[in-house]
Amino acid sequence: MHKTLRVMRVTETERVELASYRLKGVAYSWFEMWEDSRKEVSPPARWSEFADFFIDHFLPAETKSTRAVEFETLKQGSKSVWKYHMDFVRLSKYVVHMMPTMEVRVRRFVQGLSPLVVNEAATAALNYDMNYGKMVAFSQATEARKLKHRME
């Protein structure tokens, strides 16, 4: 008799729930140890500081490396500026060392923009005092204006 192996399909949401359930006790224990290891005179931890330590502790090196490569090759392509921005933010936390300043962060964002908006964004980055949020908004407005112009 031949038995077939069934492969259970699991949704992304179910995977996240399973991972969080499995981490719950371990993560809380780790958090307590991490909190105790901080000096009592230290100011309260910022979310980004906690997230960095958490990712360093629980995320396998291979995953971090894969995400870093994804970030390095990230381009807007046919995505909207907003979707590109969301991917940029999601992946940039794995390469904090690559973007030590706001200027570098803005420059890297602009480098990945599509030909539709890259020239205007690059000019704006050079000629105006642009932080990352302003550059995303500028790029979105440029994209919307150009897409509207194409439709007309």
MDTraj code that builds the backbone (N, CA, C; nanometers):
import mdtraj as md
import numpy as np

residues = "MET HIS LYS THR LEU ARG VAL MET ARG VAL THR GLU THR GLU ARG VAL GLU LEU ALA SER TYR ARG LEU LYS GLY VAL ALA TYR SER TRP PHE GLU MET TRP GLU ASP SER ARG LYS GLU VAL SER PRO PRO ALA ARG TRP SER GLU PHE ALA ASP PHE PHE ILE ASP HIS PHE LEU PRO ALA GLU THR LYS SER THR ARG ALA VAL GLU PHE GLU THR LEU LYS GLN GLY SER LYS SER VAL TRP LYS TYR HIS MET ASP PHE VAL ARG LEU SER LYS TYR VAL VAL HIS MET MET PRO THR MET GLU VAL ARG VAL ARG ARG PHE VAL GLN GLY LEU SER PRO LEU VAL VAL ASN GLU ALA ALA THR ALA ALA LEU ASN TYR ASP MET ASN TYR GLY LYS MET VAL ALA PHE SER GLN ALA THR GLU ALA ARG LYS LEU LYS HIS ARG MET GLU".split()
xyz = np.array([
    [0.0839, -0.1173, 0.0000],
    [0.0000, 0.0000, 0.0000],
    [0.0890, 0.1244, 0.0000],
    [0.0598, 0.2165, -0.0868],
    [0.1378, 0.3377, -0.1027],
    [0.0694, 0.4519, -0.0284],
    [0.1414, 0.5131, 0.0604],
    [0.0859, 0.6259, 0.1348],
    [0.1355, 0.7555, 0.0731],
    [0.0480, 0.8492, 0.0645],
    [0.0887, 0.9801, 0.0128],
    [0.1046, 1.0762, 0.1293],
    [0.1976, 1.1608, 0.1113],
    [0.2245, 1.2616, 0.2134],
    [0.1490, 1.3882, 0.1774],
    [0.0692, 1.4342, 0.2674],
    [-0.0038, 1.5585, 0.2447],
    [0.0782, 1.6759, 0.2941],
    [0.0826, 1.7763, 0.2138],
    [0.1521, 1.8983, 0.2531],
    [0.0464, 1.9976, 0.2983],
    [0.0614, 2.0419, 0.4207],
    [-0.0337, 2.1369, 0.4746],
    [0.0058, 2.2780, 0.4318],
    [-0.0847, 2.3485, 0.3756],
    [-0.0600, 2.4871, 0.3347],
    [-0.0908, 2.5772, 0.4533],
    [0.0043, 2.6611, 0.4846],
    [-0.0104, 2.7511, 0.5987],
    [-0.0012, 2.8939, 0.5467],
    [-0.0951, 2.9767, 0.5868],
    [-0.0933, 3.1162, 0.5435],
    [0.0137, 3.1939, 0.6196],
    [0.0471, 3.3088, 0.5665],
    [0.1462, 3.3946, 0.6311],
    [0.1001, 3.4346, 0.7711],
    [-0.0270, 3.4647, 0.7861],
    [-0.0817, 3.5025, 0.9167],
    [-0.0667, 3.3880, 1.0163],
    [-0.0952, 3.2658, 0.9716],
    [-0.0815, 3.1498, 1.0598],
    [0.0639, 3.1277, 1.0993],
    [0.1553, 3.1526, 1.0055],
    [0.2984, 3.1381, 1.0376],
    [0.3404, 3.2390, 1.1439],
    [0.2940, 3.3621, 1.1296],
    [0.3273, 3.4661, 1.2275],
    [0.2706, 3.4304, 1.3638],
    [0.1454, 3.3854, 1.3664],
    [0.0839, 3.3470, 1.4929],
    [0.1595, 3.2318, 1.5587],
    [0.1985, 3.1322, 1.4794],
    [0.2726, 3.0183, 1.5332],
    [0.4081, 3.0635, 1.5878],
    [0.4769, 3.1461, 1.5112],
    [0.6077, 3.1948, 1.5557],
    [0.5949, 3.2761, 1.6837],
    [0.4946, 3.3631, 1.6895],
    [0.4793, 3.4447, 1.8099],
    [0.4410, 3.3593, 1.9299],
    [0.3603, 3.2565, 1.9076],
    [0.3235, 3.1661, 2.0172],
    [0.4466, 3.0926, 2.0682],
    [0.5305, 3.0436, 1.9763],
    [0.6502, 2.9702, 2.0160],
    [0.7519, 3.0608, 2.0843],
    [0.7539, 3.1887, 2.0475],
    [0.8495, 3.2822, 2.1062],
    [0.8024, 3.3443, 2.2367],
    [0.6726, 3.3372, 2.2634],
    [0.6151, 3.4118, 2.3751],
    [0.6945, 3.3948, 2.5052],
    [0.7085, 3.2749, 2.5536],
    [0.7798, 3.2524, 2.6794],
    [0.9271, 3.2840, 2.6687],
    [0.9897, 3.2401, 2.5603],
    [1.1326, 3.2631, 2.5389],
    [1.1608, 3.4119, 2.5256],
    [1.0782, 3.4801, 2.4484],
    [1.1003, 3.6224, 2.4262],
    [1.0833, 3.7018, 2.5551],
    [0.9845, 3.6648, 2.6340],
    [0.9639, 3.7372, 2.7591],
    [1.0827, 3.7145, 2.8531],
    [1.1316, 3.5924, 2.8599],
    [1.2499, 3.5641, 2.9433],
    [1.3702, 3.6434, 2.8939],
    [1.3884, 3.6444, 2.7627],
    [1.4993, 3.7211, 2.7062],
    [1.4833, 3.8693, 2.7401],
    [1.3609, 3.9221, 2.7253],
    [1.3352, 4.0627, 2.7535],
    [1.3712, 4.0957, 2.8980],
    [1.3319, 4.0112, 2.9917],
    [1.3648, 4.0359, 3.1318],
    [1.5160, 4.0397, 3.1529],
    [1.5880, 3.9452, 3.0903],
    [1.7344, 3.9434, 3.1037],
    [1.7948, 4.0684, 3.0394],
    [1.7432, 4.1053, 2.9232],
    [1.7943, 4.2239, 2.8540],
    [1.7691, 4.3482, 2.9373],
    [1.6504, 4.3601, 2.9912],
    [1.6148, 4.4754, 3.0738],
    [1.7036, 4.4819, 3.1982],
    [1.7280, 4.3661, 3.2620],
    [1.8137, 4.3618, 3.3806],
    [1.9584, 4.3976, 3.3478],
    [2.0021, 4.3661, 3.2257],
    [2.1410, 4.3919, 3.1883],
    [2.1672, 4.5403, 3.1621],
    [2.0619, 4.6154, 3.1388],
    [2.0770, 4.7593, 3.1169],
    [2.1010, 4.8269, 3.2513],
    [2.1833, 4.9245, 3.2512],
    [2.2136, 4.9953, 3.3753],
    [2.0903, 5.0689, 3.4254],
    [2.0764, 5.0722, 3.5562],
    [1.9607, 5.1399, 3.6162],
    [1.9573, 5.2879, 3.5839],
    [2.0740, 5.3475, 3.5608],
    [2.0781, 5.4901, 3.5303],
    [2.0546, 5.5179, 3.3820],
    [2.0424, 5.4137, 3.3031],
    [2.0177, 5.4321, 3.1598],
    [1.8789, 5.4891, 3.1382],
    [1.8662, 5.5747, 3.0357],
    [1.7312, 5.6249, 3.0044],
    [1.6465, 5.5099, 2.9500],
    [1.5160, 5.5250, 2.9511],
    [1.4316, 5.4185, 2.8961],
    [1.4727, 5.3880, 2.7518],
    [1.4680, 5.2616, 2.7160],
    [1.5089, 5.2200, 2.5816],
    [1.4102, 5.2720, 2.4782],
    [1.4631, 5.3163, 2.3664],
    [1.3781, 5.3535, 2.2534],
    [1.3363, 5.2260, 2.1820],
    [1.2255, 5.2313, 2.1100],
    [1.1764, 5.1138, 2.0378],
    [1.2828, 5.0611, 1.9420],
    [1.3497, 5.1497, 1.8688],
    [1.4489, 5.1057, 1.7704],
    [1.5637, 5.0311, 1.8377],
    [1.6030, 5.0762, 1.9572],
    [1.7100, 5.0077, 2.0304],
    [1.6653, 4.8666, 2.0693],
    [1.5442, 4.8563, 2.1251],
    [1.4916, 4.7264, 2.1624],
    [1.4809, 4.6357, 2.0398],
    [1.4254, 4.6877, 1.9308],
    [1.4061, 4.6074, 1.8092],
    [1.5399, 4.5566, 1.7552],
    [1.6427, 4.6417, 1.7581],
    [1.7750, 4.5993, 1.7106],
    [1.8284, 4.4831, 1.7933],
    [1.8205, 4.4943, 1.9245],
    [1.8682, 4.3866, 2.0113],
    [1.7858, 4.2596, 1.9919],
    [1.6550, 4.2753, 1.9789],
    [1.5665, 4.1604, 1.9605],
    [1.5986, 4.0875, 1.8305],
    [1.6106, 4.1626, 1.7221],
    [1.6418, 4.1020, 1.5921],
    [1.7776, 4.0339, 1.5966],
    [1.8753, 4.1011, 1.6558],
    [2.0090, 4.0407, 1.6663],
    [2.0057, 3.9082, 1.7414],
    [1.9205, 3.9004, 1.8427],
    [1.9160, 3.7800, 1.9245],
    [1.8355, 3.6672, 1.8607],
    [1.7199, 3.6982, 1.8002],
    [1.6280, 3.5943, 1.7556],
    [1.6295, 3.5649, 1.6062],
    [1.6818, 3.6534, 1.5248],
    [1.6784, 3.6312, 1.3817],
    [1.8071, 3.5629, 1.3364],
    [1.7955, 3.4509, 1.2663],
    [1.9163, 3.3808, 1.2202],
    [2.0009, 3.4688, 1.1281],
    [2.1310, 3.4498, 1.1345],
    [2.2245, 3.5290, 1.0537],
    [2.1937, 3.5155, 0.9049],
    [2.1531, 3.3965, 0.8617],
    [2.1218, 3.3749, 0.7200],
    [2.0054, 3.4644, 0.6760],
    [1.9052, 3.4773, 0.7625],
    [1.7895, 3.5606, 0.7303],
    [1.8315, 3.7068, 0.7217],
    [1.9121, 3.7519, 0.8181],
    [1.9595, 3.8901, 0.8145],
    [2.0393, 3.9156, 0.6873],
    [2.1231, 3.8207, 0.6505],
    [2.2048, 3.8342, 0.5301],
    [2.1174, 3.8402, 0.4052],
    [2.0164, 3.7557, 0.3992],
    [1.9251, 3.7543, 0.2855],
    [1.8525, 3.8873, 0.2735],
    [1.8049, 3.9402, 0.3856],
    [1.7334, 4.0687, 0.3845],
    [1.8270, 4.1823, 0.3429],
    [1.9531, 4.1759, 0.3854],
    [2.0498, 4.2784, 0.3467],
    [2.0720, 4.2765, 0.1959],
    [2.0814, 4.1586, 0.1373],
    [2.0976, 4.1474, -0.0080],
    [1.9719, 4.1995, -0.0785],
    [1.8547, 4.1666, -0.0247],
    [1.7294, 4.2183, -0.0815],
    [1.7303, 4.3707, -0.0806],
    [1.7779, 4.4289, 0.0296],
    [1.7827, 4.5749, 0.0382],
    [1.8795, 4.6317, -0.0647],
    [1.9970, 4.5711, -0.0756],
    [2.0988, 4.6211, -0.1672],
    [2.0516, 4.6198, -0.3120],
    [1.9642, 4.5277, -0.3471],
    [1.9152, 4.5169, -0.4844],
    [1.7757, 4.5765, -0.5028],
    [1.7214, 4.6374, -0.3987],
    [1.5863, 4.6903, -0.4033],
    [1.5740, 4.8046, -0.5030],
    [1.4752, 4.7935, -0.5909],
    [1.4422, 4.8971, -0.6886],
    [1.2913, 4.9150, -0.6889],
    [1.2468, 5.0322, -0.7276],
    [1.1035, 5.0570, -0.7353],
    [1.0398, 4.9738, -0.8449],
    [1.1024, 4.9680, -0.9599],
    [1.0459, 4.8919, -1.0708],
    [0.9062, 4.9403, -1.1041],
    [0.8110, 4.8483, -1.1130],
    [0.6735, 4.8847, -1.1486],
    [0.5865, 4.9133, -1.0259],
    [0.6460, 4.9079, -0.9073],
    [0.5708, 4.9376, -0.7845],
    [0.5457, 5.0876, -0.7738],
    [0.4473, 5.1215, -0.6948],
    [0.4251, 5.2635, -0.6639],
    [0.5372, 5.3112, -0.5719],
    [0.5546, 5.4417, -0.5642],
    [0.6530, 5.4976, -0.4714],
    [0.6204, 5.4531, -0.3299],
    [0.4922, 5.4496, -0.2934],
    [0.4526, 5.4103, -0.1581],
    [0.4946, 5.2665, -0.1280],
    [0.4693, 5.1747, -0.2211],
    [0.5065, 5.0338, -0.2002],
    [0.6585, 5.0197, -0.1922],
    [0.7292, 5.0921, -0.2786],
    [0.8756, 5.0911, -0.2738],
    [0.9234, 5.1434, -0.1380],
    [0.8639, 5.2519, -0.0907],
    [0.8982, 5.3088, 0.0401],
    [0.8755, 5.2058, 0.1512],
    [0.7625, 5.1367, 0.1473],
    [0.7327, 5.0365, 0.2505],
    [0.8357, 4.9232, 0.2483],
    [0.8739, 4.8773, 0.1304],
    [0.9779, 4.7740, 0.1194],
    [1.1124, 4.8277, 0.1684],
    [1.1413, 4.9519, 0.1347],
    [1.2660, 5.0163, 0.1768],
    [1.2751, 5.0204, 0.3289],
    [1.1679, 5.0630, 0.3939],
    [1.1651, 5.0720, 0.5400],
    [1.1769, 4.9327, 0.6023],
    [1.1001, 4.8367, 0.5481],
    [1.1005, 4.7006, 0.6022],
    [1.2407, 4.6389, 0.5951],
    [1.3115, 4.6595, 0.4851],
    [1.4426, 4.5971, 0.4673],
    [1.5571, 4.6793, 0.5251],
    [1.5394, 4.8097, 0.5395],
    [1.6504, 4.8944, 0.5845],
    [1.6936, 4.8659, 0.7274],
    [1.6049, 4.8072, 0.8077],
    [1.6441, 4.7781, 0.9458],
    [1.7523, 4.6701, 0.9536],
    [1.7739, 4.5983, 0.8437],
    [1.8774, 4.4955, 0.8416],
    [2.0122, 4.5515, 0.7979],
    [2.0143, 4.6767, 0.7532],
    [2.1384, 4.7364, 0.7029],
    [2.1608, 4.8753, 0.7609],
    [2.1291, 4.8922, 0.8867],
    [2.1425, 5.0225, 0.9528],
    [2.2844, 5.0759, 0.9349],
    [2.3823, 4.9895, 0.9388],
    [2.5223, 5.0296, 0.9255],
    [2.5526, 5.0915, 0.7887],
    [2.4705, 5.0612, 0.6874],
    [2.4931, 5.1142, 0.5531],
    [2.4415, 5.2571, 0.5380],
    [2.3605, 5.3039, 0.6318],
    [2.3006, 5.4362, 0.6205],
    [2.3203, 5.5155, 0.7485],
    [2.4438, 5.5601, 0.7728],
    [2.4737, 5.6288, 0.8988],
    [2.4133, 5.7680, 0.9099],
    [2.3764, 5.8282, 0.7974],
    [2.3215, 5.9640, 0.8021],
    [2.1928, 5.9723, 0.7197],
    [2.1171, 6.0776, 0.7442],
    [1.9939, 6.1018, 0.6680],
    [2.0259, 6.1219, 0.5206],
    [2.1345, 6.1918, 0.4932],
    [2.1744, 6.2171, 0.3542],
    [2.1975, 6.0856, 0.2789],
    [2.2645, 5.9907, 0.3421],
    [2.2909, 5.8614, 0.2786],
    [2.1603, 5.7851, 0.2580],
    [2.0724, 5.7912, 0.3556],
    [1.9420, 5.7234, 0.3460],
    [1.8606, 5.7795, 0.2288],
    [1.8556, 5.9110, 0.2179],
    [1.7822, 5.9751, 0.1081],
    [1.8456, 5.9374, -0.0257],
    [1.9776, 5.9433, -0.0338],
    [2.0477, 5.9104, -0.1581],
    [2.0183, 5.7671, -0.2017],
    [2.0209, 5.6740, -0.1059],
    [1.9937, 5.5333, -0.1398],
    [1.8490, 5.5153, -0.1856],
    [1.7545, 5.5843, -0.1223],
    [1.6145, 5.5777, -0.1633],
    [1.5995, 5.6274, -0.3070],
    [1.6620, 5.7409, -0.3371],
    [1.6527, 5.8004, -0.4702],
    [1.7137, 5.7074, -0.5746],
    [1.8242, 5.6424, -0.5427],
    [1.8901, 5.5528, -0.6381],
    [1.7991, 5.4393, -0.6841],
    [1.7068, 5.3980, -0.6002],
    [1.6192, 5.2871, -0.6354],
    [1.4896, 5.3273, -0.7029],
    [1.4662, 5.4578, -0.7159],
    [1.3415, 5.5037, -0.7770],
    [1.3365, 5.4711, -0.9259],
    [1.2153, 5.4634, -0.9772],
    [1.1953, 5.4328, -1.1200],
    [1.2332, 5.5534, -1.2052],
    [1.2575, 5.5296, -1.3334],
    [1.2905, 5.6411, -1.4234],
    [1.1838, 5.7500, -1.4280],
    [1.0608, 5.7165, -1.3924],
    [0.9529, 5.8142, -1.3942],
    [0.9797, 5.9314, -1.3001],
    [1.0404, 5.9060, -1.1844],
    [1.0584, 6.0125, -1.0840],
    [1.2029, 6.0364, -1.0416],
    [1.2951, 5.9522, -1.0841],
    [1.4310, 5.9591, -1.0297],
    [1.5010, 6.0923, -1.0579],
    [1.4848, 6.1488, -1.1765],
    [1.5561, 6.2733, -1.2078],
    [1.5113, 6.3886, -1.1192],
    [1.3803, 6.4049, -1.1038],
    [1.3291, 6.5125, -1.0190],
    [1.3693, 6.4912, -0.8731],
    [1.3624, 6.3668, -0.8280],
    [1.3984, 6.3364, -0.6888],
    [1.5466, 6.3625, -0.6641],
    [1.6304, 6.3246, -0.7588],
    [1.7751, 6.3477, -0.7434],
    [1.8049, 6.4966, -0.7378],
    [1.7391, 6.5735, -0.8222],
    [1.7577, 6.7189, -0.8214],
    [1.7109, 6.7783, -0.6891],
    [1.5948, 6.7341, -0.6432],
    [1.5420, 6.7836, -0.5159],
    [1.6353, 6.7485, -0.4003],
    [1.6926, 6.6293, -0.4045],
    [1.7834, 6.5867, -0.2976],
    [1.9081, 6.6748, -0.2932],
    [1.9518, 6.7213, -0.4088],
    [2.0715, 6.8060, -0.4149],
    [2.0433, 6.9510, -0.3793],
    [1.9265, 7.0000, -0.4181],
    [1.8986, 7.1435, -0.4068],
    [1.8169, 7.1858, -0.2862],
    [1.7583, 7.0921, -0.2169],
    [1.6728, 7.1261, -0.1030],
    [1.7185, 7.0488, 0.0193],
    [1.6785, 7.0977, 0.1341],
    [1.7093, 7.0282, 0.2584],
    [1.6068, 6.9157, 0.2753],
    [1.6384, 6.7986, 0.2206],
    [1.5431, 6.6873, 0.2184],
    [1.5787, 6.5833, 0.3233],
    [1.4816, 6.5529, 0.4099],
    [1.4970, 6.4363, 0.4943],
    [1.4229, 6.3219, 0.4259],
    [1.4253, 6.2051, 0.4849],
    [1.3650, 6.0884, 0.4202],
    [1.2144, 6.1063, 0.3989],
    [1.1440, 6.1526, 0.4995],
    [0.9993, 6.1714, 0.4878],
    [0.9615, 6.2703, 0.3790],
    [1.0352, 6.3813, 0.3714],
    [1.0092, 6.4803, 0.2664],
    [1.0353, 6.4212, 0.1287],
    [1.1404, 6.3382, 0.1174],
    [1.1730, 6.2790, -0.0122],
    [1.0649, 6.1809, -0.0560],
    [1.0126, 6.1025, 0.0357],
    [0.9040, 6.0098, 0.0009],
    [0.7832, 6.0889, -0.0472],
    [0.7457, 6.1926, 0.0259],
    [0.6307, 6.2747, -0.0126],
    [0.6540, 6.3420, -0.1478],
    [0.7735, 6.3955, -0.1685],
    [0.8068, 6.4598, -0.2955],
    [0.7978, 6.3590, -0.4101],
    [0.8510, 6.2401, -0.3891],
    [0.8503, 6.1368, -0.4935],
    [0.7081, 6.0909, -0.5248],
    [0.6256, 6.0778, -0.4211],
    [0.4858, 6.0395, -0.4424],
    [0.4120, 6.1466, -0.5223],
    [0.4319, 6.2717, -0.4874],
    [0.3657, 6.3814, -0.5584],
    [0.4119, 6.3872, -0.7037],
    [0.5408, 6.3681, -0.7264],
    [0.5948, 6.3682, -0.8626],
    [0.5355, 6.2532, -0.9430],
    [0.5292, 6.1364, -0.8817],
    [0.4714, 6.0197, -0.9481],
    [0.3250, 6.0452, -0.9839],
    [0.2477, 6.0962, -0.8898],
    [0.1054, 6.1219, -0.9134],
    [0.0869, 6.2246, -1.0257],
    [0.1668, 6.3307, -1.0228],
    [0.1580, 6.4337, -1.1257],
    [0.1902, 6.3756, -1.2650],
    [0.2956, 6.2981, -1.2738],
    [0.3356, 6.2426, -1.4027],
    [0.2380, 6.1372, -1.4532],
    [0.1839, 6.0563, -1.3636],
    [0.0856, 5.9566, -1.4055],
    [-0.0433, 6.0250, -1.4534],
    [-0.0824, 6.1317, -1.3856],
    [-0.2006, 6.2077, -1.4276],
    [-0.1758, 6.2688, -1.5642],
    [-0.0565, 6.3229, -1.5843],
    [-0.0215, 6.3834, -1.7121],
    [-0.0249, 6.2797, -1.8247],
    [0.0207, 6.1596, -1.7972],
    [0.0180, 6.0510, -1.8979],
    [-0.1237, 6.0139, -1.9361],
    [-0.2142, 6.0161, -1.8369],
    [-0.3537, 5.9784, -1.8613],
    [-0.4262, 6.0820, -1.9483],
    [-0.3820, 6.2057, -1.9403],
    [-0.4512, 6.3133, -2.0141],
    [-0.4158, 6.3160, -2.1596],
])
top = md.Topology()
chain = top.add_chain()
for i, resn in enumerate(residues, 1):
    res = top.add_residue(resn, chain, resSeq=i)
    for name in ("N", "CA", "C"):
        top.add_atom(name, md.element.get_by_symbol(name[0]), res)
traj = md.Trajectory(xyz[None], top)
